[in-house]
Amino acid sequence: MTNSGAAERVTTVVIGAGHAGLAASHFLSERSIDHVVLERGEVANSWRRERWDSLRLLTPNSQARLPGHPYAGPDPDGYMTMGEVIEFVEDFASVSCAPVRTGVEVTSVRRTGGEYHVTTSRGDFRSGTVVIASGACNRPAVPGFSDAVPASIEQLTTFDYRNPEQLDEGRVLVVGASATGAQLAAEIRRSGRPVTLSVGEHVRLPRTYRGRDVLWWMEASGLWDERYDEVEDLTRARRLPSPQLVGTPERSTLDLNALTDMGVDLVGRWAAIRDGRALFSGGLRNVFSLADLKMQRLLDNFDEWARINGHDAHLDAPERFAPTRVPESPLLQLDLERGEIRTVVWATGYRPDYTWLDVDVVDAKDQLRHDGGVVESPGLYALGLPVLRRRKSTFIHGIEDDAREVIDHLVEYLAGRRRPA
Ligand SMILES: Cc1cc2nc3c(=O)[nH]c(=O)nc-3n(C[C@H](O)[C@H](O)[C@H](O)COP(=O)(O)OP(=O)(O)OC[C@H]3O[C@@H](n4cnc5c(N)ncnc54)[C@H](O)[C@@H]3O)c2cc1C
């Protein structure tokens, strides 16, 4: 198809063939709604192009579940490699016969005359409904002061980083200590390079608790099912950093104590650059205590749930973990012009990209305005965003419930359009 051809008509256009778009397609097919799934790259594109080499899922295989497509391998407690994730998502696309068109980039979505005009790199579409499943992590979020980092220091984001071999031999400053930053700090340190990790607010979790994966507890106790309209502070919940977890065959814990034991130097949150010096926040003690306290509270809740529901007999005894050790005298400043830091790796989070969306539904912080995936424009929907409908929304196993409900809403909307006024 070319741009000059007439627009193709479909009832629903789904944008993105990651697991969220494919789950939408699964439920659309189930409800016999004709649709296309437009994907700029290939199925599971983000897992193919935007992740580093050694990454494994931090969710265990038992939680690799898509609608009608559970994990069927021999190791429910293991963690998939990127190759395995790609295969799992591809299999889902193929068993659900998703009408995916790959290599089709959506460049604009507009609403005129009560329907959507979707312009792509390979032709146009008109549809009454659109599901945005283009991902929550399209671009690395890097602070503006990165512009002031001296040119002699190489800067990488998590989209550029593949493995330690691509780095200079000198010291690496990893910024951000959620799952990504903690994993990269550990890997780079293991390669022999000195590493400084800049730590802000973070979520500490042990890999296993009382003999079970900590994410098993999140699911079994119902915490992950908490709905968006029941969460106390939804804005905050949607911004929560990912927990310091790593998926390894040894099921090891990757908290700040483990990183200190490996020889990683901890500093506070990188707040600014002044006169060529990086300025880090003080108050590491408070930041660490808060993370320890929150972990403690969570484990107390797990214990309570196990006791009330009669699970104590099948689980190991409750455990408590040593507080996070505070470095004796953490650096508050670092002269970036001295040449000690050779590379900065920004692991400061991700943001979505809606530059192609020409409908007024994106706020000043680049977030879609929506209520549980029902976007503020008739017939426009979203999936795969943080705490979209539940705490588990962005995780692979979290998409089924969200996609079912969002597509139910879409079907109702279409029925309403067909009903005479
Ligand atoms: C580093 C990292 C580790 C993660 N680890 C886990 C984990 O262990 N377990 C877990 O459950 N979840 C994990 N997640 C979260 C989540 O599962 C992934 O982010 C997942 O890729 C999200 O799926 P999605 O379908 O919503 O988005 P994506 O997989 O990003 O899919 C969106 C698709 O839309 C396409 N697209 C975007 N814009 C356009 C456009 N304009 N036109 C056409 N196509 C477009 C993209 O190419 C992409 O294929 C992780 C996320 C990250 C970033």
The ligand as an SDF file (V2000), in Angstrom:
LIG
                    3D

 53 58  0  0  0  0  0  0  0  0999 V2000
   14.1850   -3.0210   30.9190 C   0  0  0  0  0  0  0  0  0  0  0  0
   12.8010   -3.5740   31.1160 C   0  0  0  0  0  0  0  0  0  0  0  0
   12.6370   -4.7890   31.7650 C   0  0  0  0  0  0  0  0  0  0  0  0
   11.3480   -5.3000   31.9710 C   0  0  0  0  0  0  0  0  0  0  0  0
   11.2150   -6.4960   32.6100 N   0  0  0  0  0  0  0  0  0  0  0  0
    9.9810   -7.0190   32.7810 C   0  0  0  0  0  0  0  0  0  0  0  0
    9.8120   -8.2820   33.4310 C   0  0  0  0  0  0  0  0  0  0  0  0
   10.7480   -8.8750   33.8930 O   0  0  0  0  0  0  0  0  0  0  0  0
    8.5600   -8.7960   33.5190 N   0  0  0  0  0  0  0  0  0  0  0  0
    7.4660   -8.1420   33.0410 C   0  0  0  0  0  0  0  0  0  0  0  0
    6.3500   -8.6690   33.1430 O   0  0  0  0  0  0  0  0  0  0  0  0
    7.6010   -6.9260   32.4730 N   0  0  0  0  0  0  0  0  0  0  0  0
    8.8200   -6.3490   32.3390 C   0  0  0  0  0  0  0  0  0  0  0  0
    8.9490   -5.1120   31.7480 N   0  0  0  0  0  0  0  0  0  0  0  0
    7.7410   -4.3240   31.5020 C   0  0  0  0  0  0  0  0  0  0  0  0
    6.9530   -4.6760   30.2480 C   0  0  0  0  0  0  0  0  0  0  0  0
    6.5860   -6.0350   30.2220 O   0  0  0  0  0  0  0  0  0  0  0  0
    7.6740   -4.3260   28.9830 C   0  0  0  0  0  0  0  0  0  0  0  0
    7.9560   -2.9500   28.9840 O   0  0  0  0  0  0  0  0  0  0  0  0
    6.8650   -4.6690   27.7460 C   0  0  0  0  0  0  0  0  0  0  0  0
    7.6950   -4.5330   26.6100 O   0  0  0  0  0  0  0  0  0  0  0  0
    5.6450   -3.7820   27.5810 C   0  0  0  0  0  0  0  0  0  0  0  0
    4.8100   -4.3370   26.6050 O   0  0  0  0  0  0  0  0  0  0  0  0
    3.8800   -3.4070   25.7140 P   0  0  0  0  0  0  0  0  0  0  0  0
    3.2240   -4.2950   24.7100 O   0  0  0  0  0  0  0  0  0  0  0  0
    3.0410   -2.5490   26.5630 O   0  0  0  0  0  0  0  0  0  0  0  0
    4.9180   -2.4200   25.0150 O   0  0  0  0  0  0  0  0  0  0  0  0
    6.1150   -2.7560   24.0330 P   0  0  0  0  0  0  0  0  0  0  0  0
    6.6220   -4.1400   24.2280 O   0  0  0  0  0  0  0  0  0  0  0  0
    7.0550   -1.6300   24.1100 O   0  0  0  0  0  0  0  0  0  0  0  0
    5.3780   -2.7690   22.6210 O   0  0  0  0  0  0  0  0  0  0  0  0
    4.9970   -1.5730   21.9690 C   0  0  0  0  0  0  0  0  0  0  0  0
    5.1740   -1.7940   20.4850 C   0  0  0  0  0  0  0  0  0  0  0  0
    4.6660   -0.6520   19.8050 O   0  0  0  0  0  0  0  0  0  0  0  0
    5.4960   -0.3660   18.7120 C   0  0  0  0  0  0  0  0  0  0  0  0
    5.3040    1.0360   18.3790 N   0  0  0  0  0  0  0  0  0  0  0  0
    5.5830    2.1210   19.1540 C   0  0  0  0  0  0  0  0  0  0  0  0
    5.2550    3.2550   18.5020 N   0  0  0  0  0  0  0  0  0  0  0  0
    4.7590    2.8820   17.3030 C   0  0  0  0  0  0  0  0  0  0  0  0
    4.2730    3.6070   16.1810 C   0  0  0  0  0  0  0  0  0  0  0  0
    4.2200    4.9410   16.1630 N   0  0  0  0  0  0  0  0  0  0  0  0
    3.8360    2.8950   15.0940 N   0  0  0  0  0  0  0  0  0  0  0  0
    3.8580    1.5320   15.1010 C   0  0  0  0  0  0  0  0  0  0  0  0
    4.3470    0.8110   16.1390 N   0  0  0  0  0  0  0  0  0  0  0  0
    4.7750    1.4770   17.2110 C   0  0  0  0  0  0  0  0  0  0  0  0
    6.8990   -0.6910   19.2230 C   0  0  0  0  0  0  0  0  0  0  0  0
    7.7940   -0.9520   18.1730 O   0  0  0  0  0  0  0  0  0  0  0  0
    6.6340   -1.9140   20.0830 C   0  0  0  0  0  0  0  0  0  0  0  0
    6.8060   -3.1310   19.4100 O   0  0  0  0  0  0  0  0  0  0  0  0
   10.2170   -4.5740   31.5250 C   0  0  0  0  0  0  0  0  0  0  0  0
   10.3960   -3.3450   30.8770 C   0  0  0  0  0  0  0  0  0  0  0  0
   11.6710   -2.8510   30.6730 C   0  0  0  0  0  0  0  0  0  0  0  0
   11.8270   -1.5090   29.9870 C   0  0  0  0  0  0  0  0  0  0  0  0
  1  2  1  0
  2  3  1  0
  2 52  2  0
  3  4  2  0
  4  5  1  0
  4 50  1  0
  5  6  2  0
  6  7  1  0
  6 13  1  0
  7  8  2  0
  7  9  1  0
  9 10  1  0
 10 11  2  0
 10 12  1  0
 12 13  2  0
 13 14  1  0
 14 15  1  0
 14 50  1  0
 15 16  1  0
 16 17  1  0
 16 18  1  0
 18 19  1  0
 18 20  1  0
 20 21  1  0
 20 22  1  0
 22 23  1  0
 23 24  1  0
 24 25  2  0
 24 26  1  0
 24 27  1  0
 27 28  1  0
 28 29  2  0
 28 30  1  0
 28 31  1  0
 31 32  1  0
 32 33  1  0
 33 34  1  0
 33 48  1  0
 34 35  1  0
 35 36  1  0
 35 46  1  0
 36 37  1  0
 36 45  1  0
 37 38  2  0
 38 39  1  0
 39 40  1  0
 39 45  2  0
 40 41  1  0
 40 42  2  0
 42 43  1  0
 43 44  2  0
 44 45  1  0
 46 47  1  0
 46 48  1  0
 48 49  1  0
 50 51  2  0
 51 52  1  0
 52 53  1  0
M  END
$$$$
